[in-house]
Amino acid sequence: IELAIECYLQAMAISREQIDPFNEVSLLVNLGIAYCRVDKILTAINYYQLALEKARQISDKNAEGGCLANLAFAYISQYNLPKAARFANLALKIFTDIESPVVSLFAVVKKRSKLEANQNRGRRWNDLHIQGIFVPTRLARTTAS
């Protein structure tokens, strides 16, 4: 993961030189996911926030929804459920507005989260919730094809 982070940071410098904001959003999100995987959640949240700002600047609703969903997962991993719910609902609204196929996947994850929360009262949440499944790079490739 550390090597991936180093590569993403190098690619970020190139992306900024070439003024490629779409690639920059993808790299910021991927950095966030990488930091989540090494349990540096606050750093990941910072990268997701930067990606969200950039996605909004370039009016990329698909990426904006992905950034919001990743923020929700990051806050779930910190047990900050009010913030997680706020970001999850914002992501769901965007995915619904743009008629993204991610809406149905998001609904399944949300339903499963509620079920697990009820079954696991007082216990730790399953790590499934912090996998960062809403990656704008994957979504962008799907919609660009």
C-alpha positions as CSV (number, residue, x, y, z in Angstrom):
1,I,0.0,0.0,0.0
2,E,2.8,2.4,0.8
3,L,4.2,2.0,-2.7
4,A,0.8,2.7,-4.2
5,I,0.5,5.8,-2.1
6,E,3.9,7.0,-3.4
7,C,2.9,6.3,-7.0
8,Y,-0.4,8.2,-6.5
9,L,1.4,11.2,-5.1
10,Q,3.8,11.2,-8.1
11,A,0.9,10.9,-10.5
12,M,-0.8,13.8,-8.7
13,A,2.1,16.1,-9.4
14,I,2.0,15.2,-13.1
15,S,-1.8,15.6,-13.2
16,R,-1.6,19.1,-11.7
17,E,1.1,20.0,-14.2
18,Q,-1.1,18.9,-17.0
19,I,-4.1,20.5,-15.5
20,D,-6.3,17.4,-15.6
21,P,-8.9,17.9,-12.8
22,F,-10.8,14.7,-13.6
23,N,-7.7,12.6,-13.1
24,E,-6.8,14.6,-10.0
25,V,-10.2,13.7,-8.4
26,S,-9.6,10.0,-9.2
27,L,-6.1,10.2,-7.7
28,L,-7.3,12.0,-4.5
29,V,-10.0,9.3,-4.0
30,N,-7.5,6.5,-4.6
31,L,-5.2,8.1,-2.0
32,G,-8.1,8.2,0.4
33,I,-8.8,4.5,-0.1
34,A,-5.1,3.6,0.3
35,Y,-4.9,5.5,3.5
36,C,-8.1,3.8,4.8
37,R,-6.5,0.5,4.1
38,V,-3.6,1.3,6.3
39,D,-6.0,2.6,9.0
40,K,-5.0,6.3,8.6
41,I,-8.7,7.4,8.5
42,L,-8.1,11.1,9.2
43,T,-5.7,11.4,6.3
44,A,-8.1,9.5,4.1
45,I,-10.9,11.9,5.1
46,N,-8.7,14.8,4.1
47,Y,-8.1,13.3,0.7
48,Y,-11.8,12.6,0.2
49,Q,-12.6,16.2,1.2
50,L,-10.1,17.5,-1.4
51,A,-11.6,15.2,-4.0
52,L,-15.1,16.3,-3.2
53,E,-14.1,20.0,-3.5
54,K,-12.5,19.3,-6.9
55,A,-15.4,17.2,-8.1
56,R,-17.8,20.1,-7.3
57,Q,-15.5,22.6,-9.0
58,I,-15.7,20.6,-12.3
59,S,-19.4,19.8,-11.8
60,D,-18.8,16.0,-11.9
61,K,-21.8,14.7,-10.1
62,N,-20.8,11.1,-10.4
63,A,-17.5,11.7,-8.7
64,E,-19.2,14.0,-6.1
65,G,-21.5,11.2,-5.1
66,G,-18.6,8.8,-4.9
67,C,-16.6,11.1,-2.7
68,L,-19.6,11.6,-0.4
69,A,-20.1,7.8,-0.1
70,N,-16.4,7.3,0.7
71,L,-16.6,9.9,3.3
72,A,-19.6,8.1,4.8
73,F,-17.7,4.8,4.9
74,A,-14.7,6.6,6.5
75,Y,-16.9,8.1,9.2
76,I,-18.5,4.7,9.9
77,S,-15.1,3.3,10.5
78,Q,-14.6,6.0,13.2
79,Y,-18.0,5.2,14.7
80,N,-19.2,8.7,13.9
81,L,-22.6,7.6,12.7
82,P,-24.3,11.0,12.5
83,K,-21.6,12.3,10.1
84,A,-21.7,9.0,8.2
85,A,-25.5,9.2,7.8
86,R,-25.3,12.8,6.6
87,F,-22.7,12.0,3.9
88,A,-24.5,8.7,2.9
89,N,-27.8,10.6,2.4
90,L,-26.1,13.3,0.3
91,A,-24.5,10.6,-1.8
92,L,-27.8,8.7,-2.2
93,K,-29.5,11.9,-3.3
94,I,-26.9,12.6,-6.0
95,F,-26.9,9.1,-7.3
96,T,-30.7,9.2,-7.4
97,D,-30.7,12.6,-9.2
98,I,-28.3,11.4,-11.9
99,E,-30.1,8.0,-12.2
100,S,-26.8,6.2,-11.4
101,P,-26.9,2.4,-11.2
102,V,-25.0,2.8,-8.0
103,V,-28.3,3.7,-6.3
104,S,-29.5,0.0,-6.0
105,L,-26.1,-1.1,-4.7
106,F,-26.1,1.8,-2.2
107,A,-29.6,0.8,-1.0
108,V,-28.4,-2.8,-0.4
109,V,-25.4,-1.6,1.6
110,K,-27.6,0.8,3.6
111,K,-30.1,-2.0,4.4
112,R,-27.3,-4.4,5.3
113,S,-25.8,-1.8,7.6
114,K,-29.0,-1.3,9.4
115,L,-29.5,-5.1,9.9
116,E,-25.9,-5.5,11.2
117,A,-26.3,-2.5,13.5
118,N,-29.4,-4.1,15.0
119,Q,-27.8,-7.5,15.3
120,N,-24.5,-6.2,16.7
121,R,-25.6,-3.7,19.2
122,G,-22.7,-2.9,21.5
123,R,-20.2,-4.6,19.2
124,R,-17.9,-3.3,16.5
125,W,-19.2,-2.7,13.0
126,N,-18.1,-5.1,10.3
127,D,-15.1,-3.9,8.3
128,L,-17.2,-4.5,5.2
129,H,-18.4,-0.9,5.6
130,I,-15.0,0.8,5.0
131,Q,-14.0,-0.9,1.7
132,G,-14.6,2.3,-0.3
133,I,-16.8,0.8,-3.0
134,F,-17.8,4.1,-4.5
135,V,-14.7,5.0,-6.5
136,P,-15.2,7.7,-9.1
137,T,-12.5,6.2,-11.3
138,R,-14.5,3.0,-11.7
139,L,-17.8,4.9,-12.2
140,A,-16.2,7.2,-14.8
141,R,-14.8,4.3,-16.8
142,T,-18.3,2.6,-16.8
143,T,-20.1,5.7,-18.0
144,A,-17.4,6.8,-20.5
145,S,-17.5,3.5,-22.3
